[in-house]
Amino acid sequence: MPFPIYRPRRLRESPLLRSMVRETTLRAADFVYPLFAVHGRGIREPIGSMPGQYRLSIDELLKECKDAASMGIPAVLLFGLPRDKDPRGTEAYAEDGIIQQAVRAVKDTIPDLLVITDVCLCEYTSHGHCGVVEDGRVKNDPSLELIARTAISHADAGADMVAPSDMMDGRVAAIREGLDEAGFPETPIMAYSAKYASAFYGPFREAADSTPQFGDRRSYQMDPANALEAMREVALDVDEGADIVMVKPALPYLDVIARVKGEFGLPVAAYSVSGEYAMLKAAGQLGWLDEERAMIEALTGIRRAGADIIITYFAKDAARLIEQGRA
């Protein structure tokens, strides 16, 4: 049998040829860099299960933000660890809360960097759940007011975008109504629309000190077995006013990312979560994987699946490789 006229290997012969015909490319502008803010000064506390990541006082956080901006990363996603916790997560929506202080500092110092804030109660509540707890259960509707108050307080501090991650039904509508009434109709919402009850959040819960004190979050986060339900969740958030929809985690849910991208006309974000980061870091440190190649391959896969925005703890590492022409 003669060879076919078209031989795919012809276009794989050299790095320049491979680059010329590459279908999916990564840019620093695709990334959002998550950061953890704490009260105090001079604090750069390593997170044991996330090598290279830290809990940062605001002065140290500003250094990270300046680095990210200088590398072409357009946005950071801020999480806060409060000084005190209580059943209603009061510091989440306090005027002088850690996130509110961090937002003001970043916008005052690096005004061109986009500041996105995580809107949830779990880091701030003494019980560790994402909403109001009554009689041992997380109550949906009583939580909406506090979640909306949190989003409004972030916008009032100067946040460019709010990102509700609590997975309460109706929270996008409550936030949109609250923002509009408070004079922030231009503040966009990036909704954690398809957020699964995942084992891959483990390192984050250490980082944010947000492990539930009883039970788990499977009564409000999604069952990992469900994809059609994810489409319904996204559709609800779109109808309620979401500007960007998110799938979280990323790598175990590439099929969901692709379906969301194919079925909805909005930008799609994917959160490559702490467990994804920790796996690659651990395997790289043990010499089981080439960490840099595995990182770029994983991020490219997320982008190829349809994500317009990738939230990743690898943002700075990946941006550095891209700048060096090694991605």
C-alpha positions in Angstrom: 0.0 0.0 0.0 1.4 3.4 -0.9 1.8 6.1 1.7 -1.0 8.7 1.7 -0.1 12.1 0.2 -0.7 13.8 3.5 1.7 12.9 6.3 1.0 14.5 9.6 4.6 14.1 10.8 5.8 16.7 8.2 4.4 19.4 10.4 6.0 18.0 13.6 9.6 18.0 12.5 10.8 21.2 14.2 9.7 23.4 17.1 9.0 26.3 14.7 6.7 24.2 12.6 4.9 22.8 15.6 4.4 26.3 16.9 3.1 27.6 13.6 0.3 25.0 13.4 -0.5 24.8 17.1 -4.3 24.9 17.6 -4.4 26.0 21.3 -2.1 28.5 22.9 -1.6 29.8 26.4 -1.1 33.4 27.3 -0.5 35.1 30.6 -3.6 37.1 29.8 -5.6 33.9 30.2 -4.8 33.5 33.9 -6.3 34.7 37.2 -4.0 34.3 40.2 -5.6 33.3 43.5 -4.1 34.8 46.7 -4.9 34.4 50.4 -4.9 37.6 52.6 -4.5 37.7 56.4 -4.3 40.4 59.0 -1.0 41.7 60.2 2.3 42.9 58.6 5.3 41.1 57.2 3.5 37.8 57.1 4.4 35.3 54.4 3.3 32.0 55.9 3.9 28.9 53.7 0.9 26.6 53.0 2.2 23.1 53.7 0.1 21.3 51.1 0.6 23.9 48.4 4.3 24.4 48.0 5.1 27.9 46.7 1.8 29.4 48.0 1.4 31.5 51.1 -0.9 33.3 53.4 0.0 36.9 52.9 -0.4 40.1 55.0 -1.5 43.0 52.8 2.0 44.4 52.4 3.2 41.0 51.1 0.1 40.5 49.0 0.9 43.8 47.2 4.3 42.4 46.3 2.7 39.3 44.7 0.2 41.5 42.9 3.0 43.7 41.5 4.8 40.6 40.3 1.7 39.2 38.6 0.9 42.5 36.9 4.5 42.8 35.6 4.2 39.4 34.0 1.1 40.3 32.1 -1.4 38.4 34.4 -4.5 40.6 34.3 -6.3 39.6 37.5 -6.1 38.3 41.0 -8.8 36.4 42.9 -8.7 37.3 46.6 -9.6 35.0 49.6 -9.5 36.3 53.1 -8.8 34.8 56.5 -10.6 36.8 59.2 -9.2 37.8 62.6 -12.3 36.3 64.3 -15.1 33.9 63.2 -18.7 33.7 64.3 -21.8 31.8 63.2 -22.9 34.5 60.7 -19.5 35.2 59.2 -19.6 38.9 60.2 -16.2 39.9 58.8 -17.2 38.7 55.3 -19.2 41.9 54.9 -17.5 44.2 57.4 -16.3 47.5 56.1 -12.8 46.9 57.7 -12.8 43.2 56.8 -9.6 41.6 55.5 -10.8 41.4 51.9 -12.2 45.0 52.0 -8.8 46.2 53.3 -6.9 44.2 50.7 -9.0 45.4 47.8 -8.5 49.0 48.7 -4.7 48.5 49.0 -4.4 46.7 45.7 -6.5 49.2 43.8 -4.6 52.1 45.4 -1.3 50.6 44.5 -1.9 48.8 41.2 -5.0 50.3 39.8 -4.7 48.6 36.4 -4.8 45.1 38.0 -8.2 43.5 38.0 -9.3 42.6 41.5 -11.9 39.7 41.7 -13.2 38.8 45.2 -14.4 35.4 46.3 -17.9 35.9 47.8 -18.7 33.2 50.4 -19.0 32.8 54.1 -17.1 29.6 54.7 -13.8 31.3 55.7 -15.6 33.6 58.1 -18.1 31.3 59.9 -17.2 29.4 63.0 -19.0 26.3 61.6 -17.1 26.5 58.3 -20.2 26.3 56.0 -21.0 28.6 53.1 -24.3 29.9 54.5 -26.4 30.3 57.6 -26.8 27.3 59.8 -30.0 26.6 61.7 -30.9 23.4 63.5 -27.8 21.7 62.1 -28.6 22.5 58.5 -27.4 25.0 56.0 -30.3 27.2 55.1 -30.5 28.6 51.6 -32.8 31.7 51.7 -31.5 33.2 54.9 -28.0 33.0 53.5 -28.8 35.1 50.4 -29.0 38.4 52.3 -25.5 37.9 53.8 -24.0 36.8 50.6 -25.4 39.8 48.8 -24.1 42.1 51.6 -20.7 40.6 51.2 -20.7 41.3 47.4 -21.8 44.9 47.9 -19.1 45.5 50.5 -16.5 44.2 48.1 -17.8 46.4 45.3 -17.9 49.4 47.7 -14.2 48.7 48.6 -13.3 48.9 44.8 -13.5 45.3 43.6 -13.6 45.1 39.8 -15.6 41.8 39.9 -17.3 39.6 42.5 -17.3 35.8 42.3 -19.9 34.0 44.4 -18.8 30.5 45.3 -21.3 29.5 47.9 -23.7 27.5 45.6 -26.9 28.7 47.3 -29.8 28.7 44.9 -30.7 32.2 43.8 -27.5 33.9 45.0 -26.6 35.4 41.6 -30.0 37.2 41.4 -29.7 38.4 45.0 -26.2 39.8 44.3 -27.2 41.4 41.0 -30.2 43.1 42.6 -28.1 44.2 45.6 -25.3 45.6 43.5 -27.7 47.5 41.2 -29.6 49.0 44.2 -26.4 50.0 45.9 -25.1 51.9 42.8 -22.9 49.2 41.3 -24.7 48.2 38.1 -21.5 48.0 36.2 -19.8 45.5 38.6 -19.8 42.1 36.8 -20.5 38.7 38.4 -18.3 35.6 37.8 -20.5 32.9 39.1 -19.1 29.6 40.4 -21.9 28.0 38.4 -20.9 24.3 38.3 -19.0 23.8 41.5 -18.7 20.2 42.4 -18.4 18.7 45.9 -14.8 17.6 45.2 -12.0 15.9 47.1 -9.6 18.2 45.2 -10.4 21.1 47.5 -8.4 19.6 50.4 -5.3 21.8 50.3 -7.4 24.9 49.9 -9.3 24.2 53.1 -5.9 24.1 54.9 -5.0 27.4 53.2 -8.2 29.2 54.0 -9.0 27.4 57.3 -12.4 26.6 56.0 -13.0 23.0 56.8 -16.7 22.4 57.9 -16.9 21.7 61.6 -19.7 19.2 61.0 -20.9 17.3 58.0 -19.8 18.2 54.5 -20.9 20.4 51.6 -22.6 17.8 49.4 -26.1 19.2 50.2 -25.3 22.3 48.2 -22.3 21.6 46.0 -22.8 19.4 43.0 -22.6 15.6 42.7 -19.4 14.8 40.7 -21.4 12.2 38.7 -23.7 14.9 37.1 -23.2 16.8 33.9 -26.8 17.6 32.8 -27.3 19.2 36.2 -24.3 21.4 35.5 -26.1 22.7 32.4 -29.1 23.5 34.5 -27.0 25.3 37.1 -25.3 27.4 34.5 -28.6 28.2 32.8 -30.0 29.4 36.1 -27.0 31.7 36.7 -27.2 33.1 33.2 -30.9 33.9 33.7 -30.1 35.5 37.0 -27.5 37.9 35.6 -24.1 36.1 35.6 -21.6 37.7 33.3 -19.0 34.9 33.4 -19.8 31.3 34.4 -17.3 28.9 36.0 -16.6 25.2 36.2 -14.7 24.0 39.3 -12.6 21.9 39.5 -11.1 21.9 36.0 -9.1 18.8 35.1 -11.7 16.2 36.3 -14.4 18.1 34.6 -13.0 19.0 31.1 -16.1 17.5 29.5 -18.3 19.9 31.5 -16.1 22.8 30.5 -16.5 21.8 26.8 -20.3 21.4 27.1 -20.7 24.8 28.9 -18.6 26.5 26.2 -20.6 24.9 23.5 -24.1 25.6 24.9 -23.8 29.1 26.4 -22.7 32.4 24.9 -20.9 33.7 27.9 -17.2 33.6 28.7 -16.3 30.4 30.6 -13.8 30.3 33.5 -12.3 27.1 34.9 -10.7 26.9 38.4 -7.8 24.6 38.4 -8.0 24.0 42.1 -5.6 23.4 45.0 -5.6 19.6 44.7 -4.7 19.8 41.0 -1.8 22.1 41.9 -0.7 19.9 44.8 -0.7 16.7 42.7 1.6 18.2 40.1 3.8 19.8 42.7 4.2 16.6 44.8 4.9 14.4 41.7 7.4 17.0 40.4 9.2 17.2 43.8 9.5 13.4 43.9 10.8 13.3 40.3 7.9 11.3 39.1 6.9 14.0 36.6 8.5 16.9 34.7 6.6 19.5 36.7 7.0 22.3 34.1 5.9 20.2 31.2 3.0 18.6 33.1 1.8 22.1 34.3 1.8 23.5 30.8 0.1 20.3 29.4 -2.6 20.5 32.1 -3.3 24.2 31.6 -3.4 23.7 27.8 -5.9 20.9 28.2 -8.1 23.2 30.2 -7.8 25.9 27.6 -8.4 23.4 24.8 -11.6 22.2 26.5 -13.0 25.7 26.1 -12.0 27.8 29.1 -11.6 31.4 28.2 -10.2 32.2 31.7 -8.1 29.8 33.9 -7.8 30.4 37.6 -4.6 28.8 38.6 -2.0 28.8 41.4 0.5 28.1 38.6 -0.2 31.5 37.0 3.2 33.1 37.7 5.1 29.9 36.9 3.2 29.4 33.6 3.5 33.1 32.7 7.3 32.9 33.2 7.6 29.9 30.9 5.4 31.6 28.3 7.6 34.7 28.4 10.7 32.5 27.9 9.1 30.8 24.9 9.1 27.4 26.7 5.4 26.8 26.8 
